[in-house]
Every structure is written in structure tokens, then in C-alpha cells.
């Protein structure tokens, strides 16, 4: 689905179900992903279920970004944290030489 079309679906869901409901939904979806990851760690889960729950989490997270109008801010934080992680990994790899 095209990015603009996705945003329309997210906005419609927010309007139809309400902000509070969608905040609760993201918490529930993250919990379900957590459960599936735990099951997989105990050799009782499967990657298909993880992918399904991850899709739900990504959809609801996108709605949260839209509710707070913070997509750009999230990207800035993400960029900063990825650069920091990269520097940490480079430092660790340098210590192994």
C-alpha cells in the first residue's frame, strides 16, 4: 500500500475508534509480540506468528506517531540512536584487534 494511502487508513482508524482506544491497542499489540517472542525462545513459537504480530505493532505505532504528529521527531531520534549504536559497535570491534 502506498505511504499516503496508509496514512489515510491510520487517520480513519484513529477517527473511527478514538485516540484512547488506539493507544490501548498499541499496548496490546506490543504485548502479543512479546508473547510470541517468548514462545519462540522456548521453542514453541514460529516466525510466521512473530511476523504477524510485528505487522500489528508497526501499524499501531504508525498511528501513535500520527496522533502525536511526531513522525519526523521519531526519525531524528532514530537516526541519533543508530549513529550512537554504530559508534559503540565500532569501538567494540576496535578493541578486538
N, C-alpha and C positions, 0 to 999 in steps of 0.2 A: 504494500500500500504506500502511496506517495506521502511524503512528510506532511504536506499541507492538509491532505485528507485525514491523516492520523490525528493531527491537532484538532480538526473539526469533530472527530469521533470522541476524543478526550473531552472537549468542551461540552459536547452534548451529554456525555455521561455525567459530568460534573453538574450540569444544569438539571438533568433528569433525577439523579439520585441524591444530589446535595453534597456540599463540601464535607460535612462531618462524616457522612456515610463513606465517602471515598478515602478519607483519612483512616477510618476503621478498616476499610478494605485493604489498603496497602499494608497495614499491620498484620492482618490475617494472611495475606499472600506471602509476606516475608516469613511468617511462622510456618506456613506449609512448605516453603522452600527449605527452611531449616530442618523440618521433619524429614523431608526426602533426602537431604544430605546426610543426616544422621543414620537413616536406614541404609544408605549406600555404604557408609563407613562400617556398618555391622554386616555387610554382605547380604542385605535383604532388599536393597533398592535397585533401581535401574536408571540408566541415563535418560531414557525417554520421559520418565516422570520428573526428573530434575529439569529437563528442557522445558517441559510443560509449565512447571511452577516458576521457572525463571522468566518465561514469557509473561506470565501473570504479574510478576514483580515488576518487570520492565514497563509494562502497560500502566500499572498503578503508580509507579514512580514518576512516569511522564505526566500523569495527571496532577501529582503533587507539585511538580515543577511549574505546571501551568497555573494551578491555584495560587501559588505564591509569586508567579511571574519571575522565576529565578533561573531559568534555563542558562542564560549567559553567565550568571554568577556561579552556578554549579560547574560549568565548563572551565571557568577561571580557576576555581578551587581544584578541580580535577587535574588541570594542566600543572598547577603548582605541585600537587602531591605526586604526580607521575615524575616530574623532574627531580623531586626530592628522593623518590624511590630509586630512580636511575642513579643518582649520585651515591646513594647508600650502597647499591649493588656494585658500582664501580670501585668504591672504597674496599668493599669485602673482597672482590676479585683481585684487587691490587695487593692486598695483604696475603693472598695465597701464593704469590710469586716467590 
